[in-house]
Amino acid sequence: MKEKIWLSSPHMGEKEMVYVQEAFATNWIAPLGPNVNGLEHDLEVFLGNNVHVAALSAGTAAIHLALVILGIKAGDEVICQSMTFSASANPIAYQGASPVFVDSEETTWNMSPECLEEAIQDRIKLGKKPKAIIVVHLYGMPAKMNEIMAIARRYGIPVIEDAAEALGSTYKGQAVGTFGDIGILSFNGNKIITTSGGGALISANADYVKQARFLATQARDHAPHYQHSHIGYNYRMSNVSAGIGRGQMEVLPQRVAQRRYNFDFYKKALGDIKGIQFIADPGNDFYSNHWLTTILVDSNDYSRIDIQNHLHEDNIECRPLWKPMHMQPVFAQAAYYGNGVSERLFEQGLCLPSGSNLTDVELNRVVERIREVVNMKKTIKNIASDPISL
């Protein structure tokens, strides 16, 4: 079997081990320590906009703490983008609240401002004004944050910005994750940079970040003994993991450039094929890190599944787009506002190998396999439609 091409594997730089070895040498193996402080500072400098950062154990933990900080409780409703990974929505259930899912729009695949306002107005009529909005920058593509924030402010609803896939992306020159009341990042092994496992909560509101750090360390009160006045969580990042992150931060601009190179490579190599569509930056206001290069397959000759299966046969990892949350069995009873965009994206969409450590040889192998299956399916259909030509 040929060597596997991964969808998005970790890509180490040169300095990660320096920070990790320092943690071992100084015995800072327990959670917290100089690397945690350093990573938070590095992220604050990179993101700009006077944000503060709390390094946590996962992006999911960051969303959960964001909901806790905003006072979301049992019986509340939280609007959430439907086209996303389940980690965006699961913390709503952790709090005993109910998700209200909103469809995507065509240009960014992110939350539709029109569907968002429809959902808010309808929930208010039902006497259930949403207590928060979770918007996602899907696959690194910035959402239409000006419109979304304007709607949120009009109705007085706080915004949690899920930028788990979008570190390095900007909207109107501003880092995504810094528009909402609270933003979150993920450093999972498949993200654009990694701490093995980890995430961060970010906000311009210093009190929110202070609360996040307090809650993430079991909410221990300042006392000469173990005293707790709030429910806390074990959500802080370890000093060892943060050391990996500090080394990764030093190569983040290169990783963004390499992911964008992958997108340009695929688009140039496959852009002429009828039935394959790429989601590009909609305009100058949008700058995507292209964490994953994604395509839509809309052809009568071949399908997304045909391409997916053919790539898998050649030991090339790819996957469908996220299955919308309103289609998930666990959220079958949740309210949903939309017009079918996310369902179509799921049916037609495919994520191609996009790691920043891919070589041109590997990228060409993916392209060749896609062209191969497209031509094969077209030939089979032509023969079926005109058997006399045999």
C-alpha positions as CSV (number, residue, x, y, z in Angstrom):
1,M,0.0,0.0,0.0
2,K,1.2,3.5,-0.8
3,E,2.4,5.8,2.0
4,K,-0.6,7.5,3.6
5,I,-1.4,11.2,2.8
6,W,-3.0,12.6,5.9
7,L,-5.8,15.2,5.9
8,S,-4.1,17.5,8.3
9,S,-1.2,16.1,10.4
10,P,0.8,18.0,13.1
11,H,3.8,19.9,11.7
12,M,6.6,20.6,14.1
13,G,9.0,23.5,13.8
14,E,12.5,23.8,15.3
15,K,11.9,25.4,18.7
16,E,9.2,23.3,20.3
17,M,11.7,20.9,22.0
18,V,13.6,23.9,23.4
19,Y,10.6,25.1,25.4
20,V,9.6,21.5,26.4
21,Q,13.1,20.7,27.5
22,E,13.1,23.9,29.5
23,A,10.0,22.7,31.3
24,F,11.6,19.4,32.2
25,A,14.9,21.1,33.2
26,T,13.1,23.4,35.6
27,N,10.6,20.7,36.8
28,W,7.6,22.8,35.5
29,I,5.7,19.6,34.6
30,A,2.5,20.4,36.4
31,P,-0.2,22.7,34.9
32,L,0.7,26.4,34.7
33,G,4.2,27.7,34.6
34,P,6.4,30.0,32.4
35,N,5.4,28.4,29.1
36,V,1.7,29.0,29.8
37,N,2.3,32.6,30.6
38,G,4.5,32.9,27.5
39,L,2.0,31.3,25.2
40,E,-0.8,33.6,26.4
41,H,1.5,36.6,25.8
42,D,2.5,35.4,22.3
43,L,-1.2,35.0,21.4
44,E,-2.1,38.4,22.7
45,V,0.6,40.0,20.6
46,F,-0.4,38.0,17.5
47,L,-4.1,38.7,17.8
48,G,-3.7,42.4,18.8
49,N,-6.9,44.4,19.4
50,N,-6.0,44.6,23.2
51,V,-7.3,41.1,23.8
52,H,-6.4,38.9,26.9
53,V,-5.9,35.2,26.6
54,A,-6.4,32.2,28.9
55,A,-4.7,29.0,27.7
56,L,-6.9,26.0,28.3
57,S,-7.0,22.2,27.8
58,A,-9.2,22.4,24.7
59,G,-11.3,24.6,22.5
60,T,-14.4,22.8,23.8
61,A,-13.4,23.8,27.4
62,A,-13.1,27.4,26.2
63,I,-16.7,27.4,24.7
64,H,-18.0,25.8,27.9
65,L,-16.3,28.5,30.1
66,A,-17.6,31.2,27.8
67,L,-21.1,30.0,28.4
68,V,-20.6,29.8,32.2
69,I,-19.1,33.3,32.2
70,L,-22.0,34.7,30.3
71,G,-24.4,33.2,32.8
72,I,-26.0,30.6,30.5
73,K,-28.0,28.2,32.7
74,A,-30.6,25.4,32.4
75,G,-33.6,26.3,30.4
76,D,-31.9,29.1,28.4
77,E,-31.6,29.1,24.6
78,V,-28.3,29.7,22.7
79,I,-28.2,30.3,19.0
80,C,-25.5,28.2,17.3
81,Q,-24.3,27.9,13.7
82,S,-25.6,24.5,12.4
83,M,-22.7,23.9,10.0
84,T,-20.0,23.1,12.4
85,F,-18.3,20.4,14.5
86,S,-20.3,19.1,17.5
87,A,-17.8,20.7,19.9
88,S,-19.4,24.1,19.1
89,A,-22.8,22.9,20.3
90,N,-22.1,20.3,23.0
91,P,-21.2,22.8,25.7
92,I,-24.7,24.3,25.4
93,A,-26.0,20.9,26.6
94,Y,-23.4,20.9,29.4
95,Q,-25.2,23.9,30.8
96,G,-28.7,22.3,30.5
97,A,-29.5,24.9,27.9
98,S,-31.1,24.3,24.5
99,P,-29.4,25.0,21.1
100,V,-31.2,26.9,18.4
101,F,-29.5,26.2,15.1
102,V,-29.1,28.6,12.3
103,D,-28.2,27.9,8.6
104,S,-25.2,29.1,6.6
105,E,-25.0,31.5,3.7
106,E,-23.5,30.7,0.3
107,T,-20.4,32.8,0.2
108,T,-18.6,31.9,3.4
109,W,-20.6,28.8,4.5
110,N,-20.9,30.5,7.9
111,M,-23.8,31.8,9.8
112,S,-26.4,33.5,7.6
113,P,-27.2,37.0,9.0
114,E,-30.7,36.8,7.6
115,C,-31.4,33.4,9.2
116,L,-29.9,34.7,12.4
117,E,-32.2,37.6,12.7
118,E,-35.2,35.5,11.7
119,A,-34.3,33.1,14.5
120,I,-33.9,35.9,17.1
121,Q,-37.2,37.5,16.2
122,D,-39.1,34.3,16.3
123,R,-37.7,33.1,19.6
124,I,-38.5,36.6,21.1
125,K,-42.1,36.2,19.9
126,L,-42.2,32.8,21.7
127,G,-40.9,34.5,24.9
128,K,-37.5,32.8,24.6
129,K,-35.0,35.5,23.8
130,P,-31.6,33.7,23.2
131,K,-29.0,34.4,25.8
132,A,-25.9,34.0,23.5
133,I,-24.9,33.5,19.8
134,I,-22.1,31.1,18.8
135,V,-20.8,31.9,15.3
136,V,-18.1,29.7,13.7
137,H,-15.3,30.6,11.2
138,L,-15.6,27.3,9.2
139,Y,-12.5,25.8,7.8
140,G,-10.7,29.1,8.4
141,M,-13.1,31.3,6.4
142,P,-14.1,34.4,8.3
143,A,-17.9,34.9,8.8
144,K,-19.6,38.1,8.0
145,M,-18.8,39.6,11.4
146,N,-19.9,43.2,10.7
147,E,-23.5,42.0,9.9
148,I,-23.6,39.4,12.6
149,M,-22.3,41.8,15.3
150,A,-24.7,44.5,14.3
151,I,-27.7,42.1,14.7
152,A,-26.4,40.8,18.0
153,R,-25.9,44.4,19.4
154,R,-29.4,45.4,18.1
155,Y,-31.0,42.7,20.2
156,G,-28.5,42.9,23.1
157,I,-27.2,39.3,22.8
158,P,-23.5,38.5,23.5
159,V,-21.5,36.7,20.8
160,I,-19.1,33.8,21.3
161,E,-16.8,33.6,18.3
162,D,-15.6,30.0,17.6
163,A,-12.3,30.5,15.7
164,A,-11.0,27.0,16.5
165,E,-10.2,26.5,12.8
166,A,-9.2,30.1,12.0
167,L,-6.1,31.2,13.8
168,G,-4.3,33.5,11.3
169,S,-7.5,34.5,9.4
170,T,-8.7,38.1,9.4
171,Y,-11.8,40.0,8.5
172,K,-11.3,43.6,7.4
173,G,-7.8,43.3,8.7
174,Q,-8.8,42.3,12.2
175,A,-8.0,38.8,13.6
176,V,-11.0,36.6,13.8
177,G,-11.9,35.6,17.4
178,T,-11.5,39.3,18.5
179,F,-14.9,40.6,17.3
180,G,-17.2,38.9,19.7
181,D,-17.6,39.3,23.5
182,I,-15.6,36.1,23.8
183,G,-13.5,34.2,21.3
184,I,-12.1,30.7,21.4
185,L,-9.2,28.9,19.7
186,S,-8.2,25.2,19.3
187,F,-4.8,23.7,19.2
188,N,-5.8,20.1,18.6
189,G,-3.4,18.0,16.7
190,N,-5.0,18.7,13.3
191,K,-5.2,22.5,13.7
192,I,-3.0,25.0,12.0
193,I,-0.7,25.0,15.0
194,T,-0.9,22.5,17.9
195,T,-0.1,22.0,21.5
196,S,-1.0,18.3,21.1
197,G,-4.3,19.1,22.8
198,G,-5.4,22.5,23.9
199,G,-7.3,25.7,23.3
200,A,-7.7,29.3,24.5
201,L,-10.4,31.7,25.5
202,I,-9.8,35.3,24.3
203,S,-11.6,38.5,25.1
204,A,-11.0,42.3,25.2
205,N,-12.8,42.1,28.6
206,A,-10.1,41.4,31.1
207,D,-12.6,40.3,33.7
208,Y,-13.9,37.6,31.5
209,V,-10.4,36.2,31.1
210,K,-9.7,36.5,34.8
211,Q,-12.9,34.5,35.4
212,A,-11.9,31.9,32.9
213,R,-8.5,31.3,34.6
214,F,-10.2,31.1,38.0
215,L,-12.9,28.6,36.9
216,A,-10.4,26.6,34.9
217,T,-8.3,25.9,38.0
218,Q,-11.2,24.4,40.0
219,A,-12.4,27.8,41.2
220,R,-10.3,27.7,44.3
221,D,-11.0,30.7,46.5
222,H,-8.1,32.8,47.8
223,A,-7.8,31.3,51.3
224,P,-5.2,29.5,53.4
225,H,-7.1,26.2,52.9
226,Y,-9.0,24.6,50.0
227,Q,-12.2,26.6,49.8
228,H,-14.7,26.8,46.9
229,S,-17.6,29.2,46.4
230,H,-18.2,28.3,42.8
231,I,-18.2,25.1,40.7
232,G,-14.8,24.8,39.0
233,Y,-13.2,22.8,36.2
234,N,-9.9,21.2,35.5
235,Y,-9.5,23.1,32.2
236,R,-6.0,24.8,32.4
237,M,-3.3,24.0,29.8
238,S,-0.2,22.2,31.1
239,N,3.2,23.9,31.0
240,V,4.6,21.1,28.8
241,S,1.8,21.5,26.2
242,A,2.2,25.3,26.3
243,G,5.9,24.8,25.5
244,I,4.9,23.0,22.2
245,G,2.6,25.9,21.5
246,R,5.3,28.5,22.0
247,G,7.5,26.8,19.4
248,Q,4.5,26.6,17.1
249,M,3.7,30.3,17.4
250,E,7.2,31.0,16.0
251,V,6.2,29.3,12.7
252,L,2.5,30.3,12.5
253,P,2.9,32.8,9.6
254,Q,4.7,30.1,7.6
255,R,1.9,27.6,8.4
256,V,-0.7,30.0,7.2
257,A,1.2,30.7,4.0
258,Q,1.7,26.9,3.4
259,R,-2.1,26.2,3.9
260,R,-2.9,29.0,1.5
261,Y,-0.4,27.6,-1.0
262,N,-2.2,24.2,-0.9
263,F,-5.5,25.9,-1.7
264,D,-4.0,27.8,-4.7
265,F,-2.3,24.6,-5.9
266,Y,-5.6,22.6,-5.9
267,K,-7.5,25.5,-7.4
268,K,-5.1,25.9,-10.3
269,A,-4.8,22.1,-10.9
270,L,-8.5,21.3,-10.6
271,G,-10.3,24.6,-11.4
272,D,-11.0,23.6,-15.0
273,I,-13.1,20.6,-14.1
274,K,-16.8,21.2,-14.5
275,G,-18.6,20.2,-11.4
276,I,-15.9,21.0,-8.9
277,Q,-16.2,24.3,-7.0
278,F,-13.8,25.9,-4.5
279,I,-14.7,28.3,-1.8
280,A,-12.3,31.2,-2.2
281,D,-12.0,34.5,-0.2
282,P,-15.2,36.4,-1.2
283,G,-13.4,39.7,-1.4
284,N,-10.6,41.8,0.0
285,D,-12.3,42.0,3.5
286,F,-11.8,38.2,3.9
287,Y,-8.5,36.5,4.5
288,S,-8.8,32.8,5.2
289,N,-5.9,30.7,6.6
290,H,-7.5,27.9,4.4
291,W,-6.9,25.5,7.3
292,L,-8.6,22.8,5.1
293,T,-9.1,23.2,1.4
294,T,-12.7,22.2,0.6
295,I,-14.6,21.6,-2.6
296,L,-18.2,21.1,-3.7
297,V,-18.9,18.4,-6.2
298,D,-22.0,19.1,-8.3
299,S,-22.0,16.9,-11.4
300,N,-24.3,14.4,-13.1
301,D,-21.3,12.3,-14.0
302,Y,-19.7,11.8,-10.6
303,S,-20.3,12.5,-7.0
304,R,-18.5,13.6,-3.8
305,I,-18.6,9.9,-2.7
306,D,-16.9,8.8,-5.9
307,I,-14.0,11.1,-5.3
308,Q,-13.9,10.2,-1.6
309,N,-13.8,6.5,-2.2
310,H,-11.2,6.7,-4.9
311,L,-8.9,8.8,-2.7
312,H,-9.3,6.3,0.2
313,E,-8.4,3.4,-2.1
314,D,-5.1,5.2,-2.7
315,N,-4.5,5.6,1.0
316,I,-5.3,9.4,0.8
317,E,-7.3,10.7,3.8
318,C,-10.2,13.0,3.0
319,R,-13.6,13.5,4.6
320,P,-17.0,15.1,4.0
321,L,-17.9,18.5,5.4
322,W,-19.3,18.6,8.9
323,K,-22.8,17.1,9.1
324,P,-25.0,20.0,10.2
325,M,-26.0,19.9,13.9
326,H,-29.7,20.1,13.2
327,M,-29.3,16.8,11.3
328,Q,-27.6,15.1,14.2
329,P,-29.6,12.5,16.1
330,V,-28.5,14.0,19.4
331,F,-30.1,17.4,18.5
332,A,-33.1,16.1,16.6
333,Q,-35.5,18.0,18.8
334,A,-33.7,21.4,18.5
335,A,-35.2,24.4,16.7
336,Y,-33.7,25.2,13.3
337,Y,-33.9,28.2,11.0
338,G,-32.6,27.8,7.5
339,N,-33.2,27.3,3.8
340,G,-31.2,24.2,3.0
341,V,-27.7,25.6,2.4
342,S,-26.0,23.5,5.0
343,E,-27.7,20.4,3.9
344,R,-26.5,20.9,0.4
345,L,-23.0,21.7,1.5
346,F,-22.9,18.4,3.5
347,E,-24.2,16.4,0.6
348,Q,-21.7,17.9,-1.9
349,G,-18.7,18.9,0.1
350,L,-15.3,17.3,0.6
351,C,-12.2,18.2,2.6
352,L,-8.9,17.5,0.7
353,P,-5.5,16.8,2.3
354,S,-4.3,20.2,3.5
355,G,-1.4,19.8,6.0
356,S,1.2,22.4,5.9
357,N,3.8,19.7,5.6
358,L,2.5,18.3,2.3
359,T,4.9,18.2,-0.6
360,D,4.2,19.0,-4.2
361,V,4.6,15.3,-5.0
362,E,1.8,14.5,-2.5
363,L,-0.4,17.3,-3.8
364,N,0.0,16.1,-7.3
365,R,-0.9,12.6,-6.3
366,V,-4.2,13.9,-4.9
367,V,-4.9,15.9,-8.0
368,E,-4.1,12.9,-10.3
369,R,-6.4,10.6,-8.4
370,I,-9.3,13.2,-8.6
371,R,-8.8,13.6,-12.3
372,E,-8.6,9.9,-12.7
373,V,-11.9,9.2,-11.1
374,V,-13.6,12.1,-12.8
375,N,-12.5,10.9,-16.2
376,M,-13.4,7.3,-15.4
377,K,-16.9,8.2,-14.3
378,K,-17.4,10.4,-17.4
379,T,-16.3,7.5,-19.7
380,I,-18.5,5.0,-18.0
381,K,-21.5,7.3,-18.4
382,N,-20.8,8.0,-22.0
383,I,-20.6,4.3,-22.8
384,A,-23.8,3.7,-20.9
385,S,-25.6,6.4,-22.8
386,D,-24.2,5.3,-26.2
387,P,-23.6,1.5,-26.2
388,I,-23.5,1.5,-30.0
389,S,-20.2,3.2,-29.9
390,L,-18.7,0.0,-28.6
